[in-house]
């Protein structure tokens, strides 16, 4: 039977909910990075980075092909791929990198704004799965497995003071904080309340179902959610939507919703194939609309059927 390292098919553990910051002696807290989740497999023969859809995207990030030289052999790490600009994770630049296909443009982008891998969990060390060990033990294994450099880092954490760390993240306009139960085990593919996020702004995935052209330079994307084989209308997002983003959509001429509200420009909508997922950032705690919504980009690691 193949092990975790050989199979290279781990589905990452997921955060189940967002809530207000809290302090607790039984929890640790680390910064939430504005990047894309990847599982890294590091062995003698090289580096393999796979996203939540188990897609290998290392060809889009050639600057990371030598990461295995900084990690213990036959080790599997959970972490975040980020692109830093002025020391702050830039999701838009990272998302742009994931969509590049031209080798020359990829190499130019890698030289201009190199990506880095920030590891926050160790799932397998020396070919042995440690997912059944408490989080703090896995953190120790992570610390002993990675030699940090400009392309790979270990996520720092603090005990107890989640409120203080969130306040610091808020002051620096970072994305937020993830709270993790110190004794928690790692459950691949499962949403668990052992991990909780505190966010300055909420973000959420939606299926792109259409768009509305407001003028030559302004567009709104029509958002939906997948539910029981059909799509539910969830409103619009305009801020952050570019002509280039709309140009990536494929028209279908078929409205995917059973019903939509009147007005809001829906009568002039251009319907597209609901095969793209995007992330939208908005002010949390709003029930009826996405307040101050901002389009952050398309996801290559999420399928529409997962957005419910």
C-alpha positions as CSV (number, residue, x, y, z in Angstrom):
1,X,0.0,0.0,0.0
2,X,1.3,3.4,-0.9
3,X,1.8,6.0,1.8
4,X,0.8,9.6,2.1
5,X,4.0,10.8,0.4
6,X,3.7,8.4,-2.5
7,X,0.0,8.9,-3.2
8,X,0.2,12.7,-3.4
9,X,-3.5,13.1,-3.0
10,X,-4.1,14.7,0.4
11,X,-7.2,16.9,0.6
12,X,-6.4,19.7,3.0
13,X,-8.3,20.2,6.3
14,X,-10.7,23.2,6.1
15,X,-11.9,25.9,8.4
16,X,-15.5,25.5,9.4
17,X,-16.5,28.9,10.6
18,X,-15.6,32.6,11.2
19,X,-16.3,34.3,14.5
20,X,-15.2,37.1,16.7
21,X,-11.6,37.0,18.2
22,X,-11.2,35.2,21.5
23,X,-8.5,34.2,24.0
24,X,-8.1,30.7,25.2
25,X,-5.1,28.8,26.8
26,X,-6.0,25.7,24.7
27,X,-5.6,27.4,21.4
28,X,-2.8,28.8,19.3
29,X,-3.1,31.7,16.8
30,X,-1.4,32.5,13.6
31,X,-1.8,35.1,10.8
32,X,-4.1,34.3,8.0
33,X,-2.3,34.9,4.7
34,X,-4.0,36.2,1.5
35,X,-2.8,33.4,-0.8
36,X,-3.7,30.0,-2.2
37,X,-3.7,26.8,-0.2
38,X,-1.2,24.1,-1.4
39,X,0.0,20.8,-0.1
40,X,3.7,20.4,-0.7
41,X,5.4,17.0,-1.2
42,X,9.2,17.2,-0.8
43,X,11.5,14.3,-1.8
44,X,14.9,13.5,-3.1
45,X,13.7,13.8,-6.7
46,X,12.1,17.2,-6.4
47,X,9.2,19.4,-5.2
48,X,5.5,18.8,-5.9
49,X,2.9,21.5,-5.0
50,X,-0.8,20.6,-5.4
51,X,-3.9,22.7,-4.8
52,X,-7.2,21.8,-3.3
53,X,-8.3,20.3,-6.6
54,X,-5.1,18.2,-6.6
55,X,-3.7,20.1,-9.6
56,X,0.0,20.4,-9.9
57,X,0.8,24.1,-10.6
58,X,4.6,24.1,-10.1
59,X,5.0,24.9,-13.9
60,X,3.4,28.3,-13.1
61,X,5.8,28.9,-10.3
62,X,9.2,27.6,-11.5
63,X,11.1,29.6,-8.9
64,X,9.9,27.1,-6.3
65,X,11.1,23.9,-8.1
66,X,14.1,23.6,-5.7
67,X,12.2,23.9,-2.4
68,X,12.9,20.2,-1.6
69,X,16.5,21.2,-0.9
70,X,15.3,23.1,2.1
71,X,12.9,20.4,3.5
72,X,13.6,17.0,5.0
73,X,13.2,14.1,2.5
74,X,9.8,12.5,2.0
75,X,7.9,15.2,3.9
76,X,4.4,16.5,3.3
77,X,3.6,20.0,4.4
78,X,0.3,22.0,4.4
79,X,0.7,25.7,3.7
80,X,-0.1,28.8,1.7
81,X,1.5,30.0,-1.6
82,X,1.9,33.8,-1.5
83,X,3.3,36.6,-3.6
84,X,4.6,39.5,-1.5
85,X,4.6,43.1,-2.7
86,X,6.1,45.6,-0.2
87,X,6.0,42.8,2.4
88,X,2.3,42.2,2.1
89,X,0.6,39.2,0.4
90,X,-0.9,40.3,-3.0
91,X,-3.7,38.0,-4.0
92,X,-4.3,39.7,-7.3
93,X,-0.7,39.1,-8.4
94,X,-0.8,35.5,-7.2
95,X,-4.1,34.9,-9.1
96,X,-2.6,36.4,-12.2
97,X,0.3,34.0,-12.0
98,X,-2.0,30.9,-11.8
99,X,-3.6,31.9,-15.1
100,X,-0.4,32.5,-17.1
101,X,0.4,29.9,-19.7
102,X,3.1,31.5,-21.8
103,X,6.5,30.3,-20.5
104,X,8.3,33.6,-21.2
105,X,5.7,35.6,-19.2
106,X,5.8,33.1,-16.4
107,X,9.6,33.4,-16.1
108,X,9.3,37.2,-16.2
109,X,6.7,37.2,-13.5
110,X,8.7,34.8,-11.3
111,X,11.7,37.1,-11.6
112,X,9.7,40.3,-10.9
113,X,7.5,39.0,-8.0
114,X,8.7,35.6,-6.9
115,X,6.2,33.4,-4.9
116,X,7.0,31.8,-1.6
117,X,5.6,28.9,0.3
118,X,4.6,29.5,3.9
119,X,4.2,26.1,5.8
120,X,1.9,25.9,8.8
121,X,1.5,22.1,9.3
122,X,3.5,18.9,8.9
123,X,1.4,15.9,7.8
124,X,4.1,13.4,7.0
125,X,7.8,13.2,8.0
126,X,10.2,10.6,6.7
127,X,7.3,8.9,4.9
128,X,5.4,8.4,8.1
129,X,2.0,10.1,8.5
130,X,1.7,12.2,11.7
131,X,-1.8,13.5,11.0
132,X,-3.0,11.5,14.1
133,X,-0.7,13.5,16.4
134,X,-1.7,16.7,18.2
135,X,-1.1,20.0,16.4
136,X,1.7,21.1,18.7
137,X,3.6,17.9,18.0
138,X,3.1,18.5,14.3
139,X,4.4,22.1,14.7
140,X,7.6,20.7,16.3
141,X,8.0,18.3,13.3
142,X,7.5,21.2,11.0
143,X,10.2,23.3,12.7
144,X,12.7,20.5,12.5
145,X,11.9,19.7,8.8
146,X,12.3,23.1,7.2
147,X,15.4,25.3,6.7
148,X,13.9,28.7,5.9
149,X,15.1,30.9,3.1
150,X,13.6,33.5,0.8
151,X,11.3,31.0,-0.9
152,X,10.0,29.0,2.1
153,X,9.1,30.0,5.6
154,X,7.4,28.6,8.7
155,X,4.2,30.3,9.9
156,X,4.8,31.7,13.4
157,X,2.1,31.3,16.1
158,X,1.4,32.6,19.6
159,X,-0.6,30.9,22.4
160,X,-3.6,32.3,24.3
161,X,-3.8,35.9,22.9
162,X,-6.0,35.7,19.8
163,X,-7.5,39.1,20.5
164,X,-4.1,40.7,20.6
165,X,-2.9,39.1,17.4
166,X,-6.1,40.1,15.6
167,X,-5.7,43.7,16.8
168,X,-2.1,43.7,15.4
169,X,-3.3,42.2,12.1
170,X,-6.1,44.8,11.9
171,X,-3.7,47.7,12.5
172,X,-1.5,46.5,9.6
173,X,-4.5,45.8,7.4
174,X,-3.7,42.1,7.1
175,X,-6.3,39.5,6.3
176,X,-6.9,38.2,9.8
177,X,-6.0,35.4,12.1
178,X,-6.6,31.6,12.3
179,X,-7.2,30.1,15.7
180,X,-6.4,26.4,16.1
181,X,-7.0,24.0,18.9
182,X,-3.6,23.1,20.2
183,X,-4.5,19.4,20.7
184,X,-6.4,19.0,17.4
185,X,-5.6,16.3,15.0
186,X,-5.5,16.7,11.2
187,X,-8.6,15.5,9.3
188,X,-8.0,15.7,5.6
189,X,-10.9,17.1,3.5
190,X,-13.0,17.8,6.6
191,X,-14.4,21.2,7.7
192,X,-13.7,21.3,11.4
193,X,-14.4,23.8,14.3
194,X,-10.9,23.0,15.5
195,X,-9.8,25.7,13.2
196,X,-11.6,29.1,13.3
197,X,-10.8,32.3,11.4
198,X,-11.0,35.9,12.6
199,X,-11.2,38.2,9.5
200,X,-11.1,41.9,9.0
201,X,-13.2,41.3,5.9
202,X,-15.1,38.2,5.0
203,X,-14.4,36.4,1.7
204,X,-16.5,33.8,0.1
205,X,-16.5,31.8,-3.1
206,X,-19.3,32.2,-5.7
207,X,-20.1,30.6,-9.1
208,X,-19.8,33.2,-11.9
209,X,-23.1,33.0,-13.8
210,X,-23.2,36.1,-15.9
211,X,-22.2,39.7,-16.3
212,X,-23.7,43.1,-16.9
213,X,-22.0,45.8,-19.0
214,X,-22.6,49.1,-17.4
215,X,-20.4,51.1,-19.8
216,X,-17.2,50.6,-21.8
217,X,-15.1,50.1,-18.7
218,X,-17.4,49.0,-16.0
219,X,-18.9,45.6,-15.5
220,X,-20.8,43.7,-12.8
221,X,-20.4,39.9,-12.4
222,X,-23.6,38.0,-11.4
223,X,-23.0,35.6,-8.6
224,X,-24.6,32.3,-7.7
225,X,-24.3,29.2,-5.5
226,X,-24.7,25.6,-6.5
227,X,-27.5,23.7,-4.6
228,X,-29.1,20.3,-5.4
229,X,-28.2,20.4,-9.1
230,X,-29.2,24.0,-9.7
231,X,-28.0,27.5,-9.1
232,X,-29.2,30.1,-6.6
233,X,-28.9,33.8,-7.4
234,X,-26.7,35.7,-4.9
235,X,-26.3,39.2,-6.3
236,X,-23.6,41.2,-8.1
237,X,-20.1,42.4,-7.6
238,X,-18.7,45.4,-9.5
239,X,-15.7,46.8,-7.7
240,X,-12.5,45.0,-8.8
241,X,-14.1,43.5,-12.0
242,X,-12.1,44.3,-15.1
243,X,-12.7,44.0,-18.8
244,X,-9.9,41.4,-18.8
245,X,-11.7,39.3,-16.2
246,X,-15.0,39.4,-18.1
247,X,-13.1,38.4,-21.3
248,X,-12.2,35.1,-19.7
249,X,-15.9,34.1,-19.4
250,X,-17.7,31.9,-22.0
251,X,-21.2,33.0,-23.1
252,X,-24.0,30.4,-23.0
253,X,-27.1,32.5,-23.6
254,X,-28.9,30.4,-21.0
255,X,-29.9,31.8,-17.6
256,X,-28.8,29.2,-15.0
257,X,-31.3,30.4,-12.3
258,X,-34.9,29.4,-11.8
259,X,-35.7,33.0,-10.9
260,X,-33.9,36.3,-10.4
261,X,-35.1,39.5,-8.8
262,X,-36.3,42.3,-11.1
263,X,-34.1,45.3,-11.6
264,X,-30.5,45.8,-10.8
265,X,-29.7,45.5,-14.5
266,X,-30.6,41.8,-14.7
267,X,-32.7,42.4,-17.8
268,X,-29.5,43.2,-19.8
269,X,-27.4,40.3,-18.3
270,X,-25.1,38.3,-20.5
271,X,-25.3,34.7,-19.2
272,X,-22.2,32.6,-19.2
273,X,-21.3,29.0,-18.6
274,X,-21.3,28.5,-14.8
275,X,-17.9,26.8,-14.8
276,X,-15.8,29.5,-13.1
277,X,-15.5,30.2,-9.4
278,X,-14.5,33.6,-8.0
279,X,-13.7,35.0,-4.6
280,X,-15.5,38.1,-3.3
281,X,-14.5,40.1,-0.3
282,X,-17.1,42.0,1.7
283,X,-18.0,43.4,5.0
284,X,-19.3,40.5,7.2
285,X,-22.5,40.3,9.2
286,X,-24.8,41.4,6.4
287,X,-27.7,39.1,5.7
288,X,-29.4,40.5,2.6
289,X,-26.5,41.9,0.4
290,X,-22.8,41.8,0.0
291,X,-21.8,45.1,1.5
292,X,-18.7,46.8,0.1
293,X,-18.1,43.8,-2.1
294,X,-14.9,43.5,-4.0
295,X,-14.1,41.0,-6.7
296,X,-10.7,39.4,-5.8
297,X,-10.2,37.0,-8.7
298,X,-11.0,33.6,-10.1
299,X,-10.1,30.4,-8.3
300,X,-8.4,27.5,-10.1
301,X,-8.6,25.3,-7.0
302,X,-12.4,25.2,-6.5
303,X,-15.1,23.6,-8.7
304,X,-18.6,25.1,-8.9
305,X,-20.2,22.0,-7.3
306,X,-18.2,22.8,-4.1
307,X,-19.7,26.3,-3.8
308,X,-22.9,25.7,-2.0
